[in-house]
Amino acid sequence: MSAEELVRRPPFISGGGVMLSSKRTSVFLVDAKTGKVVRTFKSDNFPSVGEQGADESSILASKDVEEWVASGLTDLEDIENPLYVTRTDYSLKYTSKKTGKVLWYLMFADIEASFQCEGIENFLGGILPEVDKFGREHKLDRKLPMHCQTGPLVYRIRDHSSLESLFMVDKLPDALPRGRVLALPPAGHDPMLEPGDRAKLYEQPEDNKFQVVKTKKKKSRRAAAIKNSTIVENKIDNNSDHENVQGRNDLQNIEITKGNFSPNYSSNCGGHVNGRQIGKLLVSYKEIAKGSNGTIVLEGFYDGRLVAVKRLVKTHHDKALKEIRYLMASDHHPNIVRYYGVEYDQDFVYLALERCTCSLHDLISYYTLSSQKQTPVGDQDNDSLSDCIVWLQRVVGNDKDLELWKANDYPSACLLKLMSDIVCGLSHLHELGIIHRDLKPQNVLVIKERSISAKLSDMGISKHLAGDMSSTKNATGYGSPGWQAPEQLLCKRQTRALDLFSLGCILFFCITGGKHPFGDIYVRDINIIKNEKDLFLIEHIPEATDLISRLLDPNPDLRPKSVEVMQHPLFWNSEMRLSFLRDASDRVELEDRENGSELLKALESIGKVALGGKWDEKMDNAFINDIGRYRRYKFDSVRDLLRVIRNKSNHFRELSKEIQGMIGPVPEGFDYYFSSRFPKLLIEVYRVILISCAEEETFHKYFPSN
């Protein structure tokens, strides 16, 4: 969408606010020969202009010049070379619906020019050539008739230092320094560019400082062209004159500098990098990600180190300051993204952060498509997703160690580690009294070095709980749609538990390859408020169902704490799972069957769910015959099945080769043999032991201590 089309549309209304757009057109009548501005015309001075429609040209007709020229110029002939320069100023303003405050404000301008009379010379100093029907150019020393509204070249330049090299024709400067007068070129000297040199003028320079664009009549530039152009666009911050001085004082060792171009960054980076040097930070034009409220993430270098540059609009300086504080408090934690420094320019705040490989959302999307597990994830547009796929194919390739799901759709060890990293990072924040408040797959970054790991990022709207406080007094609706706890959506009391709700959604997202427990993106918030979730896709993983259902409890007081989540059986490896079942069996053997033990009653009460019938029917006959040689078992007893698991794992080497091959090695094969036949056994026994024996020393390694 072009800027012209944008201002024609009705106001854009989103969940968070309203965006208004407007434009103002000014026409400057300029004597192209002298450069003198004869008169200025503005659209707000002519009400009839708006009635003509946006499609009509704002360039003035030559017949109207006589009545508008400056005093003393009573004849059109007095303006030998009239040039009309049209400047269109566009403005965008986004206002919060809740607070009424302006969240961001953007202004940018577009310049066009047009000649309106005959016999005009090129304003850059040479006579315009004539092109014959064979395409050959003939340089003429006399004025020839030209069509009206002939468009000259418009140079869109970022910084004025580029002017010096631009206005040089045969080493004769067209723009003279103030106070100097140069002699005219000698007779016979033709300052026109040769055809070969002329082509160079239309080429885009390698340093990308300016771009030459041919003006087109009644055609607006497309939004993509505006975005990628290097035109100077006047971005005006409505709060730029009221900087947060106290906030700046809170940041130590910050050098505030205005951004200048630095086309070469060879000191530490090597090679050629296009970007802007802002203090210690080199910001490239390569966009990594987009955020809300005008925030984008770019690639860059900080003191020679490759970093991700988070660029925030200056009106969100307080948000940047808060994020810096929390990142510094969590510095060097392996599961929190690292912070290196901050720089400023006139319009933005730039945070230099650890450069990671991709976001968790990108990784899951990539592997989902690669494994054809499902259709593309719906939270991301196709263009950015394709860019992500290209990037990950280059970085990840066909690394077999990065498989995220097993053949049975269980999460792999790699995916379990990533999910565990998220929990570990969140637990660290909660220990510091920090509530993240915006946990979602896009805010979890993945880095692949020697091993793969996950890191929490984007803590600009996090909240610190002072002292021993467990909740915030002033609840707000901050967060991302579809990933907020019900108390966030309803602006109720907020505790650490709201992060646990978001965590439950993220774990479901990871295990299912990009699905959400509360449905499609457009209905998630209402389903969260109604507590209408669907966990069908993870029912085959009882440990995941148990944990995620508890994390998504609408009552925040009933959700597990982050330290409990870290020790949940979902994250146990085969050795830990087998060890727990053995210890549970040892503990149950201490109970007396005859005296009606409460622990035994609780254990046997889960038999129908945990076993799904008689357990001998689900095991190989050879294995049943082998265990029957030593003692008799009750095939409907959970206690007896635990005894079999304990005895055979402890005496695995004494089993016959046939039985060993049938069961598989300890612990992986042994665990898989029983968990595939009794998938709910572990989690059901875990619940019983948690209630009855969690405080006993034997089980301290399985349950969080008080």
Buried (B, 14 or more C-beta within 10 A) or exposed (E): EBBBEBBBEEEEEEEBBEBEBEBBBBBBBBBBBEEEEBBEBEBEEBEEBEEEEBEEBBBBEBEEBEEEBBEEBEEBEBBBBBBBBBBBBBBBBBBEEEEEEBBBBBBBBBBBBBBBBEEBBBBBBBBBBEEEEEEEEEEEEEBEEBEEBBBBBBBBBBEEEBBEEBBEBBEEBBEEEEEEEEEEEEEEEEBBBEEEEEEEEEEEBEBBBBBBBEBEEEEBBEBEEBEEBBBBBEBEBBBEEEBBEEBBEEBEEBEEBEBEBBBBBEEEBEEEBBBBBBBBBBBBBEBBBEBBBBBBBBBBBBEEBEBBBBBBBBBBBEBBBBBBBBBEBBEEBEBBBBBBBBBBBEBBBBBBBBBBBBBBBBBBBBBBBBEEBEEBBEBBEEEBBEBBBEBBEEEBEEEEEBBBBEEEBBBBEBBBBBBBBBBBBBBBBBEEBBBBBBBBBBBBBBBBEEEBBBBBBBBBBBBBBEEEEEBBEEBBEBBBBBBBBBBBBEEBBBBBBBBBBBBBBBBBBBBBBBBBBBBEEEBBBEBBBEEEBEBEBBEEBBBBBBBBBBBBBBEBEEBBEBBBBBBBBBBBEBEBBBBBBBBBBEBBEEBEEEEEBEBBEBBBEBBEEBBBEEBBEBBBEEBBEBBEEEEEBEBBBBBBBBBBBBBBBEEBEEBEEEBBEBBEEBBEBBBBBBBEBBBBBBBBBBBBBEEBBBEEEEBEEBBBEE
